Amino acid sequence: MWIFNVNVLVFLICFVGPYETLALQDVTADLFGTENFGTVAAFGDFNSDKQTDIFIIREQSEVVIFLADLKTPYFKPKVHINLLPSDHTITSVVPGDYDGDSQMDVLLTTQLKSKDTTVFIFWGNNQTLDMDGRLELNKTFEDQPLVMDYNGDMIPDIFGVIKGSSTPSAEVCYLTKRNPVWQNALSPPVNMHIPHSNAFIDLNKDFTADLFLTVQGPTPQGPKFETWINKDGNFSRMDVLPADPPSAARLVGQSSFVDFDGDGYQDHLLPVCLDEACQNSAIFLSKPGQKTWVSVLWEFNQKDTLWGFVPGKPGQPLGLHLGDYNLDGFPDALVVLRNTSGSNQQAFLLENVPCKNPNCQSIGRMFRIHWDQSDLSAIPHATVATFFDIYEDGILDMLVLSQAEGRDGLIIHALKNNFEADAYFVKVMVLSGLCFNDCPEEVKPFGVNQPGPYVMYTTVDSNGYLKNASAGQLSQSAHFALQLPYTVLGLGRSANFLDHLYVGIPRLPGDTDIRKQEWTAIIPNSQLIVIPYPHNEPRSWSAKLYLTPSNSVLLTAIALIGVCVFILVIIGILHWQEKKADDREKRQEAHRFHFDAM
């Protein structure tokens, strides 16, 4: 009996112990049914139900909002925006609360034949849109604007270079009362590179978002980089990152910002082509405070086949989409590559792994291409690939757009990430904090898509080493940045409580106090919704915690229930045997001849 019990326990330990599976599953039909076409343009919780919805552009003239549902198909087309002039082509969608009423509005950028960028805003109204009261900004931009919180009031503003001015000047537009108020943004004026990859992200780890700009370089093809640090709520020019792209780059892609090596600082990732035809590609990284570029991906050979980046187009420049695919605390990337000797084009996963080459020794990490992801390679003519938490379980899945055969539109593919390992995460979404329990019209303030907050954690891993990770929320908005309205930070295989979680928000002009709050002992595999209300009193900020049981927890529970059932069966058998023995003894006692009675 003891040998049997030990074997059962060994089996259970092996069954629920450390394991890891890297697999994808096509769930397109479950998500969209037959509506899986169009260009995925943005994400946001439109109806404030704590489920992320998807904004899709169709035929460059209509935006359809797919609301998350509990029944298949899990995303249904519910809201249509098509009341635009016929000569306007929709180029981007940026959801956000632009008037400060804690309801999601929708900003659309459109382009005319003159290449001017016009901005339309549809105002949110009780989980719908006011289609008749749209606002068209009275100025146009040279390129798609950056949505940021320029003045630190936790209401998104619109930043960009105005078209038609004698000297290129950056301006910011405030829409607090639904009336556009324009203000000169930076001095001296800047000449933006088109397409830009401007970002509103903390670059010096003071939990206050700074401004990163891609400006025009000496040649039309090459940009330069400027960093404007937020000092007491005002932006000042300061060289924090290299001002020039890598000298070997001939075509420069979109800048991205991510804590690549887990030191708590945001690093600058830059995909480039090393020749005009993009036959040779690379990804470079620069760290704040350093003036050099380090290559973190240079190997694009799959046996005898050479792959490379797809040269950017006006509507879709070359860029990376980042997310922690395997929850190890180091962000990975999705990118579209093309066969340099053929016409095949497909999406690939770039895994963030320890550096094994002298090129990246100073960083300690590098990208490695997953060549064996059959579900990704099964999608031909891919154009865009991005991460998205489909089932709101903290595990990042994938959305891939591919060119339809014989059609101009794009097909949407949804791939569920079946990655299963004893790895943990924390998912954080920071709201605007403009209201808490006293929101106007009793709305729920969850669908605001707030740009600028900065999140960082510090904890101790299973080996006793200090572990950091950080991320900025919605730092970029133009040219299909496709950033999520929350951050998912992997914890690796450490099931310990999170020692410290820090959240910071932008500051008002002249405000010298950092708006930052700390929470301790955060449970792993939880979603934290932070409400920074009131803004200037971080100690009063509240956080709502929602738990997401992992597969390990569920398997452990199943194993525990199985052991309990097994023990109950053994107890039942022993009890039944004891009862039979008692009955037999009673019968023998009844038939026994009592000599004492004679």
N, C-alpha and C positions, 0 to 999 in steps of 0.2 A: 504493500500500500504506500509506504513512504517513497519508494522508487518511482511509483506512478505519479505521485504528487510533485516530486522534483522535476520530472520530465515535463509535466504540464506547465510549471512555472518557467522553466527554461524556454519552452515554446512561446509563452506569452511575452517574455522579455524580448526575445528575438523579433516577435511580431510587431511590438510597439516601439522597439528601439530605434536608433538612428538609421535613417535610410533616406535616399534622395532619388527623385525621378524627374527627368527633364523631358516633358512631352507636351505637345499641343493638340488641341481637339477643335475641329471646325464646328462652330455653333452658330453660323450665320443664319440658318433658317429659324433657329429658336429665338434669335434676337430681333430679326427684321422681317421674317416671313418672305414675301415677295417684294418688299420695299427697299432692298439692299442696293440702291443706286444713288449716285450723287457724290458730292465732295464734302467729307467731314471737315467742318470749319472751326468748331469750338465745343466746349463742354461747360455745363453749369446746371445748378439745381433751379430750374425755372419755376416750378410750382411749390418750392419750399417743403418737400416731403422727405428731405435728407437722402434722396436718390438722385444721382447725377444724370442729367438729360443730355441729349446730343443735338447739335445744331448742324444742319446739312444744307449746302447750297445745291440747287438743281438748275441746270441750264443757264447758269450765271444770271438768272433773273428772279429767282424765288428762294426763300429760306424756309425750310421746314424744321420745326422743333419736334423731335422724337422724345416723348415723355416715357420715363421708366415705369413699368407695370409689373405686377406680380404674376400675371398670366402670360403665356406665350401668345404671340411674339412679345418678348419682354420690352421692346421699344416700339411705340406706336406713334405714327404721325398725327399730331393733334393740333398744332398751331402753324398757320401758313402766313408768310409775309411776302406779298407780291404786289404791293401798291407803290411801285416805283416808276419813274418815267421810263418809257420804252427804250430810250437811247442810253440808259445807264447799265453798266455791267458790274455785278456784285463781285468784289474782290476779297472781302474778309468780313468776319462776324466777330464782335467782341461783346459778350454779355457783361452786365455790371449794373450797379445802382448809381446812376449818374446824377440824380437829383436828391439823394439822401433820404428817401422815404422808406428805405429797407425793403423795397420791392425791385425785382430784377427788370431792368430795361435792356433793350437790344440795340447796339450800335452797328450800323452797316457802313462799310466803305465801298464806294462805287467809282467807276472810271469812265470817262468819256473818251471820244476819239482824240481829244486834245491832250490826253494823258494826265489831266488834273484829277486829283482824288477828292471826291465829295463825301461828306459824312452826313448820314441820316440817323436819327435816334427815334425809336419807338418806345413810348413810356409804358412801364408796367402798371397794371391796374387789376388788383385782386386776382393774381395768378393768371391773368390774360394780358393782352396788349391793346392799348388804345390806338387802333389803326387810323382813326381820323385825325388824331392830334400829333402826328409825327413832326419832328423838328429837323429842318435842313440847316446846317451851319452856314453862316453868311460869309465864310472864307473857305478857300480850298487849299489843299496841301500838295506839296511836290511828290510825296510818297505816302504810304499808309502810316498813320500816326501811331505813337506809342501811348497806350493807356497806362497812366501812372497816378500816384497820389502826390502831386507836386508840392502842395502846401500843407500836407500832413493832417488834413481834417477828416481822413478816412472816407472821403468821397472821391471816386475816380475822376481824373482830369484827362484832357486830351492834349498831347504834346507833339509838335511837329514843326516843320519849316513851311511857311506860308508861300503859296504860289503867287507870282506876279510882283513881288516886292523888288525894289531896285537892288538891294543887297540882301543876300540870304539871311533871314532872321528866324530864329526859333521862337515860337509863341506857345502859350498854354491857354486852353479854353476851360473855364469853370462853368458848370451848369447847375449850380445848387438850387436855383429857383426856376429851372427850366428855361432860363434866358442866358444865351452865350455871353460871357464876359471874358475878353481877351487881355492878355498881359504878356509883355516881353519876358522871355524865360531866362536866357543866358547872356552874359556879357563877358568877352566880346562875342559877336555873332559867329555862328558856325555854318559851314557848308556841308550838308549831309550827303553821304554816299547813297546811291540808289542801286539796288535795294539795300536798306539799312538792316542792322540787327541790334538796334538800341535795346538797352535793358535797364530795369529799375531793380537793382540788387545790391545787397550789402557786400562791399568789397574789403572792408577793414575790420570786420568782426565786432562792430559796436552796436549791432542789432538795429541799425537805422539804414534804410535803403539808400544807396548812392545811385549815380547816373552814369551809365556807360554808353558812349556814342561811337558809331562808325561814321567817320567824316571822309570827305573826298581827299584822296591822296594825290600825288604828282601825276599819275596816269588815270584815265577814266576807268580802267579795269580794277585798279588796286585801291582799297580803302586804307585809312589810318584810324587809330583808335585813341579816344580821349576818355579820361575818367574824371568825373566831377563828384567830389566827396561832400557828403552832407555834414556841414558843421553848424551845429545849433539851428538846424532847420533851413539853412541856406546852402546852395551848391557852390563849391569853389573848385576851380581847376587844380588838379594834383595828379602827377604821374605815379600811378600805383601799379599799372600793368605796362608791358611793352607797347610803345606807340606805333610800331611798324609790324606788319605781318612777317612771318619767317622769310628770310632772303631767298630760299629755294622755291617759294610759292609763285606760281604763274596765274592760277585762278583761285580766288579766295571765297570760301563759303560763308555761311551764317555763323556768327559767334554763339556759343552756348556757355552757360555757367552752372557748375555743379561742384560739390565737394568730392573730388575724384579720389583722393587718397585718405579721406576720413580724418583730417586734422582740424575740422571746424571752419576752414576758410573756403570761400568760393573760388574755384579755379576756372580759367578761361580756356575753353576747348575750341579748336578751330580746324575744320576739315578743309583741305586744300588739294589742288592738282599741281603736280610738279612740272607739267608741260601743258601747252595750249590745248592739246587734244584729249587731255585727261587719261592718257595711257598709264601714267604713274600717279598714285594718290598717296596721301598720308593724313594723319590727324596729329596736330601739335597741341601742346598744353603749356600755359604760362601761369605762374603762381603770383599772387599779390606780393609786391615788394621785391620781385626778381625781374631782371631785364632780359632773360634768355628764354628761348622756346625749347621744349623737350618733346621729342617724338614719342607718342604712345601707341601708334599703329602705323606700320610701314610694310607689313607682309600681306599682300593681296593675292598670292598664288594659291590656287587649289589644284594641286598636282601639276598638270601641264597647262592649266587654264589661268590666264591673268584677268583679274577683275579690277574695276576702278569705279570712282564716283561718276555719277551722271551729271554732266555740266548743267548748271542752273538755268532755268527759263525765267522770263519776266514774271510769270505768275507763280512759279514754284522754284525759288533759289535752292542751292545745295545746302542741306542742313542735317543736323542730328536730332533725334528725339530720345530723351533720356528717362530712365526709370530703373529701379532696383528689381530686376527680374527674379533673382533668386534669394532676395532678402538677406544678403550677407553683409549689408551695410555699405557696399561700394556700388555706385550707380553704373548700370549698363546702358547700352544704346541700341537703337534700331536705325538702320540706314538702308537705302536702296543703292545697289551696285549693278553695273552692267558688264557683260562679257566684252572685253576690249577687242576680241577677234570675231565677234558675232553681234547679233541683235538682241540676245536674251538679256532681260532686266528683271531682277528680283530683290526681295527684301532679305536682309541678314541681321542676325543678332550679334552684337559685339559685347562679349562678356569682359567685365573688369576683373583681371586676374593679377597675381603677384608678378612683378617684373622678372624676366629671365634673360635680359639682354643689357649690355652696358649702356645702350642708348637711353634707357629710362631709369637708370640706377638711382638718380637723384630724386625721383618721384616715388619709386618703389612699387608702382602699379603700371599696368598696360592693358590695352584692349586685345582680345583674341577673337577672331571671327569663328562663329559656329557654322561650319560648312555642312553639317549633317542634320539640320532641321528640315526634315522632309515636308512638313506641313507648310513651311514658308516657301520652299522651292517648288511646291505644287501650284503656286499662284504665279502665272506668267504675266509679263508686262506690268509689274508692280511700279507704282509711282510714288506712293507715300506709305510709311509704316510708323505707327505710334503706339504708345502704351495707354491702357484704359482699364480701370477696375470694373469689369462688367457686373460682377455679382456682389460688389461692395463687401468683399471678404478680406480686403487688404492685400490680395495677391494680384499683381498687375498682369492683365491679359493684353492682347494685341488686336489692333484694327489695321488692316492693310487695304489700300486702295489700288486697284489695277485698271488698266485701260481696257475698255470693252472692245471686242472684235467687231470691226466695221461700224463703230459708233463713236461719237465725240465724248460721251459721258463716261463716268467712272463707276466701277463695281466695288461694293464694300464687302470685305471679308472679315469675319470675327473669329478669332482663335482664342480658345480658353487655355490658360496656362495651368496645366495639371502638375506643376511643380509641387512635389510633396516631400518635405523634409522637416526635421525638427528645428526649423528656423522661425524666428519671431519678428514682429514688426510693431511699429506704432504709427497710426495714421492721424494726422493733425490738420484741421481746417480752422482758420482764423476768420472770424466774421468782422463786420465793420464796427460793431459796438456803438452804433448811433442810438440804439435803444435796446432795452432788455425785456422787461415785462410790460412796458408802456408804449409799445410800437403803435404808430398811427393805424387806425382801422383794424387794430388787433391782428396785424399780419405777423407771420412767423419770419424772423430775420435770417433765414438760412441761405437764401439764394441771392447772394450779393457779389460773389466773385471779387474778393478784395485783393488788389495788387499791393505788394510792398512788405507784408509781414515776413519775419525771418524766424526760423525754427532751428533749434540745435539741442542735442542731448549729449550727456556724458554718462557713462556707466562703466562697469567692470565686466569683462567677458568671462567665459567659463574657465580661462586659463589665468585669470587674475590680472590681466592687462587692462589699462585704461582705453576705452573705446569712445570715439566721437563720430558724429555725423550731423550735417546741417543742410538746410535747403531754404531757398526763397520761394514765396508763394506768388505765382503769376507774374514773373519778372519780365516776360516778353509777350507781346500781343499781335505783332504784325507778321505778315507773310507766312501764315499757317504755322505759328509756333506750337499750337495744339497742346498747350500746357493745361494741366488739370487744376481744378479749384482747391485742391488739397495737396498735402505732401505725404508720401509713404516712405518712412525711414526704416530700413532693415536693421535688425538687431543681431543677426547671425544666430548661432545655436545657443545663445545665452537666454535661459528662461528666468533670469533674475529680474527683480523689479528694476525699473529704470531709475537710476539714482537721481538724475537732475534733468529736467526738461525746461528749456528757456524759450520764451516767445517775446519778440520785440516788434514794435510797429513804428511807422514814420513819425517825425516830430513836426510841430508847428514852427514857423519861422521865428527865430529868437528864443526858442525853448532850449535851455541848456541841459535839462534833465532827460536821461535816456528812458524811454518808455519800454520797460522790460519787466517781465514777471517770471518767477521760477516755480515749478511744481516738482515735488519729490515723490518717490515710491510709486511711479506709474506702472500699472499692470501691463505686461506684454500682451500683444494681440488685441489692443484696444484702440478705439477711435476716439480722439479727443476733439471736441468742438469748443474753441476758445472764444469767449465773448468779452472783448476788452472794453468794458463799460464800468465807470467812465474812463475816458482815454488817459487823463492825467493822474489817475489813481490806480496804478498797477496792482496794489494790494487788494483792491476791490474787484479785480477781474475774476470772472467765473469760468469754469471749465466743466463741460458735460462729458461724462465718460461712458462709452458704449463698448461692450466686450464682444469680440469675435472669436468664438472657439475654434482652435486649429484642429487639423486632422489628428495630430498627436493626442490632443485632449480627448477627442471623440473615441479614438482607438483605445486609449487608456480606460475610458469609462466603459467601453464594451468589454474589455478584458476584465475589469473589476466586476462588472455584472456577471460575466461568465464564471469567474471564480466563486462569487457568492452563490450562484445557482448550483454549481458543482458541490459546494460545501453543504448546501441545503439538501441536495439529493442524498449525500452520504449520511447526513444526520437523519433524514427520513428513513433510509434503509436500516440504520442501526436502531432507530426507535421502533420500527416495525418488527425487527428480529427480537428485540427485548420484549415487546408486547406478546409475540408468539411464545417466547419462553415462559413468560408469566402465566399465560393461559394454560400451557401444558402442565406447569407445576400445580395450578389450581385443580385441574382435572385429576392428576395423580393424588392430590390430597383428598379429593372427594371420594375416590375409590379405595383408599387405604383402610385396612382392617384395624380397628382400634381395640387392641388387647386390654387397654386399661378399663374400657367400659365393661368388660366381662368380669 
